[in-house]
Amino acid sequence: MPGLIRGVARTAVVAGTATAVSNRVSRRQAGRWADKDQQQYEQQMAQQQQYAPPPPPPPAYAPPPPPPASDMNDKIAQLQQLGQLHEQGILTDEEFYAQKTKILGS
């Protein structure tokens, strides 16, 4: 029986050592591949920067034109509609005067 336990123990040690070595080899290979990928990435970025045309300058925008002056006919039409709504009782006196001031003020 002691020989059997010793054999099992030896097998466990060998298997553990093999696993540790295998893991270390895998990590080393992964590290090498990561380094290689990083180098390739850096080379590609350097090439893109070398061959990429410079970005165009930002466009110079002119200030927006002033809003068109309201046509007096439009204001008159709005005031007429407002008056009709006030006469029908839809708008209160306060609402009517507030909207009238808004139309005439703009």
C-alpha positions as CSV (number, residue, x, y, z in Angstrom):
1,M,0.0,0.0,0.0
2,P,2.8,2.5,0.7
3,G,4.0,2.0,-2.8
4,L,0.5,2.8,-4.2
5,I,0.3,6.1,-2.1
6,R,3.8,7.0,-3.3
7,G,2.8,6.4,-6.9
8,V,-0.3,8.5,-6.6
9,A,1.7,11.3,-4.9
10,R,4.3,11.2,-7.6
11,T,1.6,11.3,-10.3
12,A,0.0,14.3,-8.5
13,V,3.4,16.1,-8.4
14,V,4.1,15.4,-12.0
15,A,0.6,16.5,-13.0
16,G,0.8,19.7,-10.9
17,T,4.2,20.5,-12.4
18,A,3.0,19.8,-15.9
19,T,0.0,22.1,-15.3
20,A,2.2,24.9,-13.9
21,V,4.6,24.6,-16.8
22,S,1.8,24.6,-19.3
23,N,0.2,27.6,-17.7
24,R,3.5,29.5,-17.7
25,V,4.1,28.6,-21.4
26,S,0.6,29.8,-22.2
27,R,1.0,33.1,-20.4
28,R,4.4,33.6,-22.1
29,Q,2.9,33.0,-25.5
30,A,-0.1,35.2,-24.8
31,G,2.3,38.0,-23.7
32,R,4.4,37.6,-26.8
33,W,1.3,37.7,-29.0
34,A,0.0,40.8,-27.1
35,D,3.4,42.5,-27.6
36,K,3.4,41.6,-31.3
37,D,-0.2,42.9,-31.7
38,Q,0.8,46.1,-29.9
39,Q,3.7,46.6,-32.2
40,Q,1.6,46.0,-35.3
41,Y,-1.0,48.4,-34.0
42,E,1.6,51.1,-33.3
43,Q,3.1,50.6,-36.8
44,Q,-0.3,50.9,-38.4
45,M,-1.1,54.1,-36.5
46,A,2.3,55.6,-37.5
47,Q,1.6,54.7,-41.1
48,Q,-1.9,56.2,-41.0
49,Q,-0.5,59.4,-39.5
50,Q,2.2,59.5,-42.0
51,Y,-0.1,59.1,-45.1
52,A,-3.2,60.8,-43.8
53,P,-3.9,64.2,-45.3
54,P,-4.0,67.0,-42.8
55,P,-7.5,67.8,-41.6
56,P,-9.2,70.6,-43.4
57,P,-9.3,73.9,-41.5
58,P,-12.6,74.7,-39.8
59,P,-15.0,76.6,-42.0
60,A,-15.3,80.3,-41.4
61,Y,-19.0,80.9,-40.9
62,A,-20.6,84.2,-41.7
63,P,-22.9,85.5,-39.0
64,P,-26.5,84.5,-39.7
65,P,-28.5,87.0,-41.5
66,P,-30.9,89.1,-39.4
67,P,-34.4,87.7,-39.2
68,P,-36.6,89.1,-42.0
69,A,-38.7,92.0,-40.9
70,S,-42.3,91.0,-40.2
71,D,-44.6,92.1,-42.8
72,M,-47.2,94.6,-41.6
73,N,-49.9,92.6,-43.4
74,D,-49.0,89.5,-41.3
75,K,-49.3,91.6,-38.1
76,I,-52.7,93.0,-39.1
77,A,-54.0,89.5,-39.9
78,Q,-52.8,88.2,-36.5
79,L,-54.4,91.1,-34.7
80,Q,-57.7,90.5,-36.5
81,Q,-57.7,86.9,-35.5
82,L,-56.8,87.9,-32.0
83,G,-59.7,90.4,-31.9
84,Q,-62.1,87.8,-33.1
85,L,-61.0,85.4,-30.4
86,H,-61.4,88.1,-27.8
87,E,-64.9,89.1,-29.1
88,Q,-66.0,85.4,-29.0
89,G,-64.9,85.3,-25.4
90,I,-62.2,82.7,-26.0
91,L,-59.5,85.1,-24.8
92,T,-59.7,87.2,-21.6
93,D,-58.8,90.8,-21.6
94,E,-55.4,90.0,-20.1
95,E,-54.7,87.3,-22.7
96,F,-55.8,89.6,-25.5
97,Y,-53.6,92.5,-24.4
98,A,-50.6,90.2,-23.7
99,Q,-50.8,88.7,-27.2
100,K,-51.4,92.1,-28.8
101,T,-48.3,93.5,-27.1
102,K,-46.3,90.4,-28.3
103,I,-47.4,90.8,-31.9
104,L,-46.7,94.6,-32.0
105,G,-43.5,94.3,-30.1
106,S,-41.8,91.8,-32.4
